[in-house]
Amino acid sequence: HLSALNQHFVHDFNISCCCIVPSMAGFCQTVRRVYSDDERSLSVPPCVVDVELVSPEFDSEKVATLLRSRTRHGLPLLTRFVSGEEHGNNDTSESSSDESHSSSMSSMSMKMEPLDCKDCLGKVRRRLPFLDWMRRMTPASLQADIFAGLTVCVMVIPQSMSYANIAGLPYVYGMYAACVPTVVYALLGHSRQLAVGPVAMVSLILRAGLHGKLSEEQCPSWYEGGQELSEDQNLLCTKQYVILAVTVSILVGIVELIACVFRLSFLVAFLGHPVISGFSTGSAIIIGCSQLKYFLGIKLPSTDLVHELVVAIAERLGDVKPAPLVLGMLWFAFLFSSKKLARKYRSLKMLGPLSPLLSCVAGILLVWLVPTLREDWHVAHVGTVPGGSIPFTLFELEVSWEQFEKVKTTTISAALIGFMESIAIAKNLAGQHGYSIDAGQELLALGTANVVGSMFACYPVTGSFSRSAVANSTGAQTQFAGIVTGLCMLGVLFFLTPLFYYLPMFALAAIVLNSVISLVAYDVAIELWKVKKWDFLLWFVSFLGTMFIGPLQGIFIAVMMSLGLIIYEAVRPQLTVLWRMPGSNIYRSIELEASGNFVPSVFIVRISSSLYFANASYVQDALMKYLEDMDSLAKTEYLVLECAGVRNLDATACEILMDVVKSFRARGIETAFTAMPARAFRTLSKSHTADFIGGEWFFASTPEAVNACLRHQAARKHAGNGCNPVSMQFHFKKSAAEVSVTNDGYLKQTQVTIGLPRPLPMLALSLHEIFRRMGCDVVHSEVHGVFSRYNLVKNGEPLKAQELEQLQREVSTEVSALLVSSPGVASGSSGSPASLQEGTP
């Protein structure tokens, strides 16, 4: 069965299998057959196999230890062993001995040895994905990848030149970065559609982080001018600046590789979506403002602060050149409208990725054929772009701890933002095409791409959203599309760079503006304002910090705000008050359930987080406040804490729990704990807190704890009359019906809940007649023995207040009548029927 399951389903679904095998040998044979190598083995999703081993021959603990260490392609093999006694195999279990355990274990290890070799091969394929996708290529996929790779290449040529300019580098270095790292990622990355290369945000981070980082020895002319020169270091000392930027690339790669080795990819999860969206929006506005100088034909100071750029533009409005302004606006209008038309009309979908190249070709022809534009109308153009082979820069890099100290902020920021952007795009594309992404492998691929790229004059790269979207829309099937893009860029560097001499600057600026305009996430800010004001505040602070303090400082603010939010939530764990659903032993949150009843004298709270030194005091204070509030309504004699979410405890939490129990007992309140995880209970036992609480106050479920509290309460009352509370047994029997009619705020429906002392066969027909008479439609119904629930709407809306009261009366009257008329009615000593209780909303 497992073999058939693996063959037909495991590659497409998360399967949990349970099998009973008679012997260890049969189990080993089955495992080898199930996890045998095949062509699709790398696409197997996480799968748990739960094995019940019915055999008295082996030491369960030893076998479990061995099998838990056996993993195949990251699949955890979780074992659960059932001893022979549990299945009635007592006659055979007595014959086992320690010698047979050890001999059987060695035999089992020998039989399972072939799994190790195949496991090694699987690990190699997982770390070298090209070994897998090359085998899966077909003529159709090859054709699709070539087309997608060429399309992305056409798009990346002008983009890479523009992004290099943002980073303060010569244009050709952007083309280098779009060549070598793209090929390296295609060999090592898991994403089939991700286009790796230079991107706008990393380029901005590099420019902002390297400003003024060259020493006086490296760039004396900048220091001789008293740092008052209008030119930045990248213009005065271009070669030294390039070496520093390439050095940052290898440092970024090393950071990403270290993160891969120590499995630190989870750190990206600490950056919340609001702060990252605010940072991206602020960065996009900074990039856009920095490109306006090519539209206006004026010089602007080298700054990354929006207010300084706006002031400088206002001071130089009299020097604006009309020709580049008009042409730049026309070029931007063409790019923007092309993107819109490509999204709207399927027949024009290629216009989007081709429009940047078309605009560049048109600009080159215009500036070349009309010399007056560049001679008299101040239309700037690129000039000479060196071509030929890519320089080898490994021996020119200065990799040292001192160098890292100089650029550590830039390095960590580029690595963090780059990986975060790349993994988000890769996971989104993988979800669309039904394959999985390993975050650790992505770190390895990006880190290697940056390290190898730094050997060939490349600055830091990551995944590009716009180019990845183009690769996806044009049908990329495997990573071979990235290799096509890299080889195409290599051909451009060898043969086509002279054609870019007359490429106008306003055309490149229009391409940048068209690319970053999609990063201005004002719609996200509006949605956050509607959903949660606190998230909007995070977005707004990150946005303002990036624009008016700086990109690197904006990243720092974003990280600190994210960590602050996490700490705030961690020290304030969620405490949920539970009540009983009418007519059942199910306890749910008062916020999620529209109808329910509190158990008299029993207060139930669910703790949804681990307890440790930072949040234990908050839990103690919150419980005290809850009970003080409840005392004003009704006396509480028992506190039930549902602890299923308390996965771990520390010594401080144990002491505080002991204080909670002690202080409540002094007030006459007993504390019960339910669903306590094993690890947390072990900590309580080691700290002797469990002994202080008493084993009789730990229960497996909340209903069991509540029933025990009620029995204890009744026993204490009878003990006052001379009875022994320990020996007394009490069985509480429901003798009344409960009816609750409320509006559910989540479903926007009216909910009718009924709990009965015994089944009433005719109740459903009677209720449906009442619903029909009131013009209600039944959206959903549940009937479980004596418990019934109906969700109703009237004209698509929940009932009004007056209609709720009417429905409550009619349902209550009908239930009472049926209880009286049907045989076997529960009656009291006087023979009268059980009274009806109406639930409290």
Buried (B, 14 or more C-beta within 10 A) or exposed (E): EBEEBBEEEBBEEEBEBEBEBEBBBEBBBBBBEBBBBEEEBBBBBEBEBEBBBBBBBBBBEBBBEBBEEBBBBBBEBEBEBBBBEEBEBEEEBEEBEEEBBEEBBEBBEEBBEEBEEBBEEBEEBBBEBBBBBEEEEEEEBBEBBBBBBBBBBBBBBBBBBBBBBBBBBBBBBBBBBBBBBBBBBBBBBBBBBBBBBBBBBBBBBBBBBBBEBBEEEBBEEBBEEEEEBEEBBBEBBBEBBBBBBBBBBBBBBBBBBEBBEEEBBEEBEEBBBBBBBBBBBBBBBBBBBBBBBBBBBBEBEBBBBBEBBEEBBEEBEEEEBEBBBEBBEBBBEBBBEBBEBBEEEEEBBBBBBBBBBBBBBBBBEBBBEEEEBBEEBBBBBBEEBEBEEBBEBBEEBEEEEEBBEBBBBBBBBBBBBBBBBBBBBBBBBBEEEEBBBBBBBBBBBBBBBBBBBBBBBBBBBBBBBBBBBBBBBBBBBBBBBBBBBBBBBBEBBEEBBEBBBBBBBBBBBBBBBBBBBEBBBEEBBEBBBEEEEEBBBBBBBBBBBBBBBBBBBBBBBBBEBBEEBEEEEEBBBEBBBBBBBBBBEBBBEEEEBBBBBBBEBBBBBBBEBBBBEBBBBBBBEBBBEBBEEBEEEEEBBBBBBBBBBBEEBBBBBBBBBBEBBEBBEEEEBBBBBBBBBEEBBEBBEEBEBBEEBEEEBBBEBBBBBBBBBBBBBBBBEBEEEEBEBEEBEEEEEBBBBBBBBBBBEEBEBBBBBBBBBBEBEEBEEBBBEBBEEBEBEBBEBEEEEBBBBBBBBBEEEBBEEEBBEBBBEBBBEBBBEBBEEBEEBBEEEEEEBBEBBBBEE
